[in-house]
Amino acid sequence: MSIATGHEEVLAELRGSDKLLLTTHENPDGDALGSLLAMHWILEQLGKESRMFMSEEEFPLPWEYRLWTFEPVVGTPPVDVEERTIVFLDCGNIDRMPVDFLQAEGLHIVNIDHHHDNTRFGTVNLVVPEASCTAEIVWRLARDLGAEVTPRIADALYTGLVTDTGKFMYENTTPEAHRMAAELIEAGVDPHEVYRRLYEDLPFRRLQLLQRALARIERYDGGSMTIGQLTKQDYEETGGQENDSEGVVDHLRAVEGTAVAVLVRDLLADDRQGLRKVSLRATDGRVDVSRIAREFGGGGHPQAAGFTTELPYPELVEIVREQVRAQLAA
């Protein structure tokens, strides 16, 4: 596969492609969804035929994104997929979109991402680790493509920015991130409305799941690792969905002395019985949790990463403890 890198190459790809298929990683977060929608609307504005792909298993989306309409979204391979430029957004590894037709040989792939451990799987790659989020890269592309950042595009980009910077509290919050925020507010974003949609006005079942996770908190190695767990029974008894545990791990990270916070939750789909999703958050630069996630086939950022495993809970805890201890000792 010939590899080209850089902003100008991606601009040329987007300008020169008439038919595109956009996608992102499984279990998409705010940056993935916001980047996907914004890029789709930008391309439509430029007269392109754009489609979005997400597996039917991703729906319903998390509660905070319920007001977004993903049209036209496809859940099966388009008949003309080989004629389309495939654009991956916010996907550090092609295996994070585990769909056979998107991993077939011969596809022309544009890979746009900000994960530092991106595997550069595209035909053309624009990977900007210093960007606060993938939405920031899309924002830059929009300007250079001459697209108008309309209020709905600004809303999607701002959502990606807010969620990936942790409400502008994470270490990836840069001066450029704030300049982007200012420009998007000038374009029509209402910061308070976005905050309410993302972090308030949430269903009660989320609070019930948080209560259960906090009730099971365990701390190891002098408190350097704080871990919580949610079981299938917790979801059944509260009526919760898998994505209702969003944000729980951030409460664990807030505990004094914590270097790494971990949330382990059972996956609910019939074809994923026995699997657990592990979310990792680091409080500072002493531990790179993406290194731990990659050991299990996952990935992410140095301070926020995750993976899926079938390891029993006690064994999983011990392995993660060992890896955290090793990095702290180093």
Backbone hydrogen bonds in HBPLUS format (Angstrom, degrees):
<---DONOR---> <-ACCEPTOR-->    atom                        ^
c    i                          cat <-CA-CA->   ^        H-A-AA   ^      H-
h    n   atom  resd res      DA  || num        DHA   H-A  angle D-A-AA Bond
n    s   type  num  typ     dist DA aas  dist angle  dist       angle   num
A0004-ALA N   A0123-THR O   3.28 MM 119  6.73 145.5  2.41 140.1 150.0     1
A0125-ASN N   A0004-ALA O   2.86 MM 121  6.22 166.5  1.88 158.7 162.0     2
A0006-GLY N   A0125-ASN O   3.04 MM 119  6.55 142.5  2.18 153.8 158.6     3
A0010-VAL N   A0006-GLY O   3.28 MM   4  6.58 156.1  2.34 145.9 152.1     4
A0011-LEU N   A0007-HIS O   2.97 MM   4  6.26 158.5  2.02 152.8 159.4     5
A0012-ALA N   A0008-GLU O   2.99 MM   4  6.22 156.7  2.04 146.4 152.3     6
A0013-GLU N   A0009-GLU O   2.98 MM   4  6.28 151.0  2.06 143.0 151.1     7
A0014-LEU N   A0010-VAL O   2.93 MM   4  6.19 165.2  1.95 157.4 159.9     8
A0015-ARG N   A0011-LEU O   2.92 MM   4  6.08 157.9  1.97 149.7 156.4     9
A0016-GLY N   A0012-ALA O   2.90 MM   4  5.89 151.4  1.98 143.2 151.1    10
A0017-SER N   A0013-GLU O   3.07 MM   4  6.01 121.8  2.43 143.0 154.1    11
A0049-GLU N   A0018-ASP O   2.82 MM  31  6.01 172.6  1.82 168.6 167.5    12
A0085-THR N   A0019-LYS O   3.05 MM  66  6.49 162.2  2.08 150.1 149.7    13
A0020-LEU N   A0049-GLU O   2.91 MM  29  6.29 163.4  1.94 159.3 162.0    14
A0051-ARG N   A0020-LEU O   3.07 MM  31  6.35 145.4  2.20 139.3 149.6    15
A0021-LEU N   A0085-THR O   2.93 MM  64  6.19 157.9  1.98 149.3 151.2    16
A0087-VAL N   A0021-LEU O   2.85 MM  66  6.13 163.6  1.87 150.3 155.6    17
A0022-LEU N   A0051-ARG O   2.75 MM  29  6.12 168.5  1.76 159.6 161.7    18
A0053-PHE N   A0022-LEU O   2.74 MM  31  6.06 157.3  1.79 171.8 179.1    19
A0023-THR N   A0087-VAL O   2.90 MM  64  6.25 153.1  1.97 167.6 164.6    20
A0089-LEU N   A0023-THR O   2.95 MM  66  6.26 148.9  2.04 145.9 155.3    21
A0026-GLU N   A0096-ARG O   2.78 MM  70  5.93 166.1  1.79 163.4 160.9    22
A0033-LEU N   A0029-ASP O   2.95 MM   4  6.14 174.1  1.96 161.1 162.6    23
A0034-GLY N   A0030-GLY O   2.83 MM   4  5.70 158.5  1.88 140.8 148.2    24
A0035-SER N   A0031-ASP O   2.92 MM   4  5.81 159.7  1.96 141.5 147.6    25
A0036-LEU N   A0032-ALA O   3.00 MM   4  6.07 154.8  2.07 141.6 149.2    26
A0037-LEU N   A0033-LEU O   2.97 MM   4  6.18 171.5  1.98 154.6 155.9    27
A0038-ALA N   A0034-GLY O   2.95 MM   4  5.98 166.2  1.97 147.3 151.9    28
A0039-MET N   A0035-SER O   2.94 MM   4  5.94 166.6  1.96 147.0 151.2    29
A0040-HIS N   A0036-LEU O   3.05 MM   4  6.18 157.1  2.10 145.3 152.1    30
A0041-TRP N   A0037-LEU O   2.98 MM   4  6.24 164.6  2.00 158.2 161.1    31
A0042-ILE N   A0038-ALA O   2.90 MM   4  6.09 153.3  1.97 150.1 158.3    32
A0043-LEU N   A0039-MET O   2.94 MM   4  6.11 165.0  1.96 151.7 155.0    33
A0044-GLU N   A0040-HIS O   2.97 MM   4  6.21 158.3  2.02 148.4 154.9    34
A0045-GLN N   A0041-TRP O   2.99 MM   4  6.10 153.2  2.06 140.3 147.6    35
A0046-LEU N   A0042-ILE O   3.14 MM   4  6.47 134.0  2.36 138.2 150.5    36
A0046-LEU N   A0043-LEU O   3.03 MM   3  5.01 128.6  2.30  94.2 108.3    37
A0048-LYS N   A0043-LEU O   2.97 MM   5  5.32 163.6  2.00 150.7 145.9    38
A0047-GLY N   A0044-GLU O   2.94 MM   3  5.06 160.3  1.98 109.7 113.4    39
A0052-MET N   A0072-PRO O   3.18 MM  20  6.40 168.0  2.20 158.3 159.6    40
A0074-VAL N   A0052-MET O   2.71 MM  22  6.15 155.7  1.77 159.9 168.1    41
A0054-MET N   A0074-VAL O   3.22 MM  20  6.48 153.9  2.29 155.9 163.3    42
A0058-GLU N   A0055-SER O   2.96 MM   3  5.64 165.7  1.98 119.6 124.3    43
A0059-PHE N   A0056-GLU O   3.27 MM   3  5.79 165.2  2.29 113.0 117.4    44
A0065-TYR N   A0062-PRO O   2.93 MM   3  5.73 162.4  1.96 126.7 132.4    45
A0066-ARG N   A0063-TRP O   3.06 MM   3  5.20 162.1  2.09 119.7 119.1    46
A0068-TRP N   A0065-TYR O   3.14 MM   3  5.68 160.1  2.18 115.6 121.6    47
A0081-VAL N   A0078-PRO O   3.13 MM   3  5.13 149.8  2.22 120.1 115.6    48
A0083-GLU N   A0080-ASP O   2.84 MM   3  5.40 152.2  1.92 118.3 127.5    49
A0084-ARG N   A0081-VAL O   3.14 MM   3  5.27 155.7  2.20 104.7 112.2    50
A0086-ILE N   A0108-HIS O   2.90 MM  22  6.07 165.3  1.93 168.2 168.1    51
A0110-VAL N   A0086-ILE O   2.72 MM  24  6.05 164.0  1.74 162.8 167.6    52
A0088-PHE N   A0110-VAL O   2.81 MM  22  6.17 156.9  1.87 163.0 171.0    53
A0112-ILE N   A0088-PHE O   2.91 MM  24  6.05 174.8  1.91 163.3 164.9    54
A0090-ASP N   A0112-ILE O   2.96 MM  22  6.38 149.4  2.05 154.9 161.9    55
A0119-THR N   A0092-GLY O   3.00 MM  27  6.35 152.5  2.08 164.8 167.1    56
A0096-ARG N   A0093-ASN O   2.83 MM   3  5.55 165.3  1.85 123.6 128.7    57
A0097-MET N   A0094-ILE O   3.11 MM   3  5.72 162.6  2.14 115.2 118.8    58
A0099-VAL N   A0097-MET O   2.69 MM   2  5.71 136.6  1.88 114.3  99.5    59
A0102-LEU N   A0099-VAL O   3.15 MM   3  5.70 138.1  2.34 113.8 124.4    60
A0103-GLN N   A0100-ASP O   2.95 MM   3  5.25 156.1  2.01 110.4 118.3    61
A0123-THR N   A0109-ILE O   2.80 MM  14  5.07 138.1  1.98 126.0 139.2    62
A0124-VAL N   A0109-ILE O   3.07 MM  15  6.46 158.5  2.12 161.6 166.0    63
A0111-ASN N   A0124-VAL O   2.87 MM  13  6.21 166.6  1.88 161.4 165.8    64
A0126-LEU N   A0111-ASN O   2.73 MM  15  6.00 171.1  1.74 172.5 170.1    65
A0113-ASP N   A0126-LEU O   3.02 MM  13  6.45 161.9  2.05 154.4 156.7    66
A0128-VAL N   A0113-ASP O   2.94 MM  15  6.46 155.7  2.00 151.3 154.0    67
A0118-ASN N   A0115-HIS O   3.21 MM   3  5.40 156.2  2.27 116.5 114.3    68
A0131-ALA N   A0128-VAL O   3.00 MM   3  5.58 162.7  2.03 120.1 125.8    69
A0136-GLU N   A0133-CYS O   3.16 MM   3  5.39 136.2  2.36  98.8 109.7    70
A0137-ILE N   A0134-THR O   2.96 MM   3  5.17 122.0  2.30 102.2 116.7    71
A0138-VAL N   A0134-THR O   3.02 MM   4  6.42 158.3  2.07 154.1 160.4    72
A0139-TRP N   A0135-ALA O   2.88 MM   4  6.05 152.3  1.95 144.2 151.9    73
A0140-ARG N   A0136-GLU O   3.10 MM   4  6.38 153.5  2.17 142.8 148.6    74
A0141-LEU N   A0137-ILE O   2.94 MM   4  6.25 159.5  1.98 150.2 156.1    75
A0142-ALA N   A0138-VAL O   2.82 MM   4  6.05 156.9  1.88 151.8 158.0    76
A0143-ARG N   A0139-TRP O   3.23 MM   4  6.50 157.3  2.28 145.1 149.7    77
A0144-ASP N   A0140-ARG O   3.15 MM   4  6.48 162.1  2.19 150.7 155.1    78
A0145-LEU N   A0141-LEU O   2.82 MM   4  5.99 135.3  2.02 148.7 161.7    79
A0147-ALA N   A0142-ALA O   3.03 MM   5  5.27 151.8  2.11 160.6 158.4    80
A0146-GLY N   A0143-ARG O   3.16 MM   3  5.26 152.5  2.24 100.1 108.5    81
A0150-THR N   A0148-GLU O   3.01 MM   2  5.67 115.9  2.44 110.5  93.6    82
A0154-ALA N   A0150-THR O   2.82 MM   4  6.01 165.6  1.84 162.3 167.0    83
A0155-ASP N   A0151-PRO O   2.91 MM   4  6.04 150.2  2.00 140.4 148.3    84
A0156-ALA N   A0152-ARG O   3.13 MM   4  6.32 159.0  2.18 142.6 147.0    85
A0157-LEU N   A0153-ILE O   2.98 MM   4  6.23 165.4  2.01 155.1 158.9    86
A0158-TYR N   A0154-ALA O   2.82 MM   4  5.90 159.6  1.86 149.8 156.0    87
A0159-THR N   A0155-ASP O   2.99 MM   4  6.11 150.8  2.08 142.8 150.3    88
A0160-GLY N   A0156-ALA O   3.18 MM   4  6.49 157.6  2.23 144.9 150.1    89
A0161-LEU N   A0157-LEU O   2.97 MM   4  6.26 154.3  2.04 147.3 154.8    90
A0162-VAL N   A0158-TYR O   2.83 MM   4  6.02 168.6  1.85 155.0 157.4    91
A0163-THR N   A0159-THR O   3.02 MM   4  6.07 170.3  2.03 151.9 154.9    92
A0164-ASP N   A0160-GLY O   3.12 MM   4  6.05 159.6  2.16 141.4 147.2    93
A0165-THR N   A0161-LEU O   3.11 MM   4  6.08 139.6  2.28 143.2 152.1    94
A0167-LYS N   A0162-VAL O   2.81 MM   5  4.76 173.1  1.82 154.9 153.8    95
A0166-GLY N   A0163-THR O   3.37 MM   3  5.19 159.0  2.41  96.3 101.8    96
A0169-MET N   A0165-THR O   2.89 MM   4  6.09 136.9  2.08 145.8 155.4    97
A0170-TYR N   A0165-THR O   2.86 MM   5  5.14 166.1  1.88 148.8 147.0    98
A0169-MET N   A0166-GLY O   3.20 MM   3  5.26 131.5  2.45  96.7 108.8    99
A0173-THR N   A0170-TYR O   3.11 MM   3  5.79 154.6  2.18 121.3 123.1   100
A0177-ALA N   A0174-THR O   3.03 MM   3  5.06 122.6  2.37  96.6 111.1   101
A0178-HIS N   A0174-THR O   3.28 MM   4  6.72 151.3  2.36 149.0 155.5   102
A0179-ARG N   A0175-PRO O   2.92 MM   4  6.29 150.7  2.01 147.5 156.7   103
A0180-MET N   A0176-GLU O   2.82 MM   4  6.04 155.5  1.88 148.7 155.2   104
A0181-ALA N   A0177-ALA O   2.94 MM   4  6.21 155.9  2.00 142.3 149.0   105
A0182-ALA N   A0178-HIS O   2.94 MM   4  6.17 161.1  1.98 148.0 152.2   106
A0183-GLU N   A0179-ARG O   3.06 MM   4  6.31 160.2  2.10 147.8 152.7   107
A0184-LEU N   A0180-MET O   2.93 MM   4  6.17 157.2  1.98 153.9 160.5   108
A0185-ILE N   A0181-ALA O   2.91 MM   4  6.14 152.6  1.98 151.1 158.5   109
A0186-GLU N   A0182-ALA O   2.99 MM   4  6.26 156.5  2.05 146.4 152.9   110
A0187-ALA N   A0183-GLU O   2.99 MM   4  6.25 129.6  2.25 133.7 147.6   111
A0189-VAL N   A0184-LEU O   3.17 MM   5  5.93 166.4  2.19 141.1 140.7   112
A0188-GLY N   A0185-ILE O   3.04 MM   3  5.24 159.3  2.08 105.3 111.8   113
A0194-VAL N   A0190-ASP O   3.06 MM   4  6.34 160.0  2.10 159.4 165.6   114
A0195-TYR N   A0191-PRO O   2.93 MM   4  6.12 161.3  1.97 148.7 154.0   115
A0196-ARG N   A0192-HIS O   2.91 MM   4  6.15 164.6  1.93 152.7 156.3   116
A0197-ARG N   A0193-GLU O   3.00 MM   4  6.17 159.5  2.04 146.7 152.3   117
A0198-LEU N   A0194-VAL O   2.96 MM   4  6.14 152.1  2.04 150.8 158.1   118
A0199-TYR N   A0195-TYR O   2.81 MM   4  5.74 169.0  1.82 160.6 163.5   119
A0200-GLU N   A0196-ARG O   3.06 MM   4  4.70 146.7  2.17 122.8 127.3   120
A0206-ARG N   A0203-PRO O   3.04 MM   3  5.87 155.1  2.10 121.1 127.1   121
A0207-LEU N   A0204-PHE O   2.92 MM   3  5.33 121.8  2.26 109.0 123.0   122
A0208-GLN N   A0204-PHE O   3.12 MM   4  6.52 152.4  2.20 150.2 158.7   123
A0209-LEU N   A0205-ARG O   2.98 MM   4  6.23 154.1  2.05 144.6 150.5   124
A0210-LEU N   A0206-ARG O   2.96 MM   4  6.21 159.2  2.00 147.8 153.8   125
A0211-GLN N   A0207-LEU O   2.90 MM   4  6.10 155.5  1.96 144.8 151.4   126
A0212-ARG N   A0208-GLN O   3.10 MM   4  6.40 153.5  2.18 144.1 150.3   127
A0213-ALA N   A0209-LEU O   2.95 MM   4  6.23 160.0  1.99 153.4 158.8   128
A0214-LEU N   A0210-LEU O   2.91 MM   4  6.09 164.1  1.94 155.8 159.9   129
A0215-ALA N   A0211-GLN O   2.99 MM   4  6.13 143.2  2.13 139.6 149.9   130
A0216-ARG N   A0213-ALA O   3.15 MM   3  5.36 146.8  2.26 101.3 110.9   131
A0217-ILE N   A0214-LEU O   3.34 MM   3  5.27 168.3  2.36 107.4 107.7   132
A0218-GLU N   A0227-ILE O   2.91 MM   9  5.36 156.9  1.96 153.9 161.4   133
A0227-ILE N   A0218-GLU O   2.88 MM   9  5.36 169.4  1.90 161.7 165.2   134
A0220-TYR N   A0225-MET O   2.93 MM   5  5.29 157.7  1.98 151.2 158.3   135
A0223-GLY N   A0220-TYR O   2.98 MM   3  5.11 130.4  2.23  99.6 114.2   136
A0225-MET N   A0220-TYR O   3.36 MM   5  5.29 167.4  2.38 143.7 143.8   137
A0224-SER N   A0221-ASP O   3.32 MM   3  5.67 165.4  2.34 107.7 112.0   138
A0259-ALA N   A0224-SER O   2.71 MM  35  4.83 159.4  1.76 121.6 129.1   139
A0260-VAL N   A0224-SER O   2.98 MM  36  6.41 157.5  2.03 163.3 170.3   140
A0226-THR N   A0260-VAL O   3.02 MM  34  6.48 157.4  2.07 155.0 162.2   141
A0262-VAL N   A0226-THR O   2.83 MM  36  6.24 150.5  1.92 155.7 162.1   142
A0228-GLY N   A0262-VAL O   2.88 MM  34  6.34 152.2  1.96 155.8 164.6   143
A0264-VAL N   A0228-GLY O   2.99 MM  36  6.36 161.7  2.02 149.6 154.2   144
A0230-LEU N   A0264-VAL O   2.88 MM  34  6.34 152.1  1.96 155.0 160.6   145
A0266-ASP N   A0230-LEU O   3.03 MM  36  6.46 149.5  2.13 151.6 160.6   146
A0234-ASP N   A0231-THR O   3.00 MM   3  5.19 124.0  2.32  99.7 113.7   147
A0235-TYR N   A0231-THR O   3.35 MM   4  6.84 153.8  2.42 150.0 155.6   148
A0236-GLU N   A0232-LYS O   3.01 MM   4  6.30 159.1  2.06 151.5 157.7   149
A0237-GLU N   A0233-GLN O   2.92 MM   4  6.03 164.0  1.94 154.3 157.5   150
A0238-THR N   A0234-ASP O   3.13 MM   4  6.18 142.3  2.28 141.2 150.1   151
A0239-GLY N   A0235-TYR O   2.90 MM   4  5.64 125.3  2.20 139.4 151.7   152
A0240-GLY N   A0235-TYR O   2.97 MM   5  4.65 127.5  2.26 133.5 140.1   153
A0244-ASP N   A0241-GLN O   2.89 MM   3  5.32 160.9  1.93 116.3 122.5   154
A0245-SER N   A0242-GLU O   3.42 MM   3  6.34 170.2  2.44 122.1 123.1   155
A0246-GLU N   A0243-ASN O   3.26 MM   3  5.59 159.9  2.30 111.5 113.5   156
A0248-VAL N   A0245-SER O   3.09 MM   3  5.63 168.1  2.10 135.7 138.3   157
A0250-ASP N   A0247-GLY O   3.15 MM   3  5.40 137.1  2.35 102.6 114.1   158
A0251-HIS N   A0248-VAL O   3.00 MM   3  5.51 139.1  2.18 111.9 122.4   159
A0253-ARG N   A0249-VAL O   3.05 MM   4  6.36 149.0  2.15 144.7 153.2   160
A0255-VAL N   A0252-LEU O   3.27 MM   3  5.77 169.7  2.28 115.0 118.1   161
A0258-THR N   A0255-VAL O   3.15 MM   3  5.82 160.0  2.19 142.7 143.9   162
A0283-THR N   A0259-ALA O   3.01 MM  24  5.33 156.2  2.07 138.6 141.5   163
A0261-ALA N   A0281-ARG O   2.75 MM  20  5.10 163.0  1.78 154.1 159.9   164
A0281-ARG N   A0261-ALA O   2.93 MM  20  5.10 151.8  2.01 149.6 152.8   165
A0263-LEU N   A0279-SER O   3.00 MM  16  5.18 155.9  2.06 143.6 150.7   166
A0279-SER N   A0263-LEU O   2.90 MM  16  5.18 164.6  1.93 152.0 156.6   167
A0265-ARG N   A0277-LYS O   2.98 MM  12  5.39 164.0  2.00 151.9 157.1   168
A0277-LYS N   A0265-ARG O   2.83 MM  12  5.39 159.5  1.87 164.5 164.0   169
A0267-LEU N   A0275-LEU O   3.03 MM   8  5.72 162.3  2.06 153.1 148.3   170
A0272-ARG N   A0269-ALA O   2.87 MM   3  5.17 160.9  1.91 115.0 119.9   171
A0275-LEU N   A0272-ARG O   3.09 MM   3  5.62 155.8  2.15 137.9 138.2   172
A0276-ARG N   A0309-THR O   2.71 MM  33  5.34 156.3  1.77 158.4 167.0   173
A0309-THR N   A0276-ARG O   2.88 MM  33  5.34 157.3  1.94 150.5 158.1   174
A0278-VAL N   A0307-PHE O   2.80 MM  29  5.39 174.9  1.80 173.1 173.0   175
A0307-PHE N   A0278-VAL O   3.04 MM  29  5.39 148.2  2.14 143.3 153.0   176
A0280-LEU N   A0305-ALA O   2.82 MM  25  5.21 172.7  1.82 156.5 153.9   177
A0305-ALA N   A0280-LEU O   3.03 MM  25  5.21 161.5  2.06 141.3 146.8   178
A0282-ALA N   A0303-GLN O   3.02 MM  21  4.55 158.6  2.07 115.8 121.5   179
A0291-ARG N   A0288-ASP O   3.16 MM   3  5.75 143.0  2.31 111.4 119.8   180
A0289-VAL N   A0302-PRO O   2.87 MM  13  5.26 147.1  1.98 143.9 134.8   181
A0293-ALA N   A0289-VAL O   2.99 MM   4  6.29 164.0  2.02 151.3 155.4   182
A0294-ARG N   A0290-SER O   2.93 MM   4  6.07 155.3  1.99 145.1 151.0   183
A0295-GLU N   A0292-ILE O   3.13 MM   3  5.36 132.2  2.37 101.9 114.3   184
A0296-PHE N   A0293-ALA O   2.98 MM   3  5.44 148.7  2.08 110.1 119.4   185
A0298-GLY N   A0293-ALA O   2.83 MM   5  4.75 153.4  1.90 141.5 132.8   186
A0297-GLY N   A0294-ARG O   3.08 MM   3  4.86 168.6  2.10 104.8 106.8   187
A0299-GLY N   A0306-GLY O   3.18 MM   7  5.92 148.5  2.29 165.2 169.2   188
A0306-GLY N   A0299-GLY O   3.09 MM   7  5.92 156.9  2.15 154.2 158.5   189
A0301-HIS N   A0304-ALA O   2.67 MM   3  4.93 165.6  1.69 152.9 147.6   190
A0304-ALA N   A0301-HIS O   3.27 MM   3  4.93 145.1  2.40  94.0 103.9   191
A0316-LEU N   A0312-PRO O   2.93 MM   4  6.09 160.9  1.97 160.7 167.1   192
A0317-VAL N   A0313-TYR O   2.95 MM   4  6.16 162.2  1.99 160.0 163.7   193
A0318-GLU N   A0314-PRO O   3.23 MM   4  6.48 160.5  2.27 145.7 149.8   194
A0319-ILE N   A0315-GLU O   3.08 MM   4  6.34 159.9  2.12 152.2 157.1   195
A0320-VAL N   A0316-LEU O   3.02 MM   4  6.24 170.6  2.03 159.6 161.7   196
A0321-ARG N   A0317-VAL O   2.92 MM   4  6.05 159.0  1.96 149.1 155.7   197
A0322-GLU N   A0318-GLU O   3.00 MM   4  6.19 159.6  2.04 146.3 151.1   198
A0323-GLN N   A0319-ILE O   3.12 MM   4  6.43 156.8  2.18 147.7 153.3   199
A0324-VAL N   A0320-VAL O   2.91 MM   4  6.14 159.4  1.95 154.9 160.7   200
A0325-ARG N   A0321-ARG O   2.85 MM   4  6.03 168.6  1.86 157.8 161.0   201
A0326-ALA N   A0322-GLU O   2.95 MM   4  6.09 155.3  2.01 143.6 150.6   202
A0327-GLN N   A0323-GLN O   3.14 MM   4  6.36 159.1  2.19 144.9 149.2   203
A0328-LEU N   A0324-VAL O   2.96 MM   4  6.18 160.7  2.00 154.3 160.2   204
A0329-ALA N   A0325-ARG O   2.87 MM   4  6.01 154.8  1.93 149.8 156.6   205
A0330-ALA N   A0326-ALA O   3.10 MM   4  6.25 142.6  2.24 137.8 147.5   206
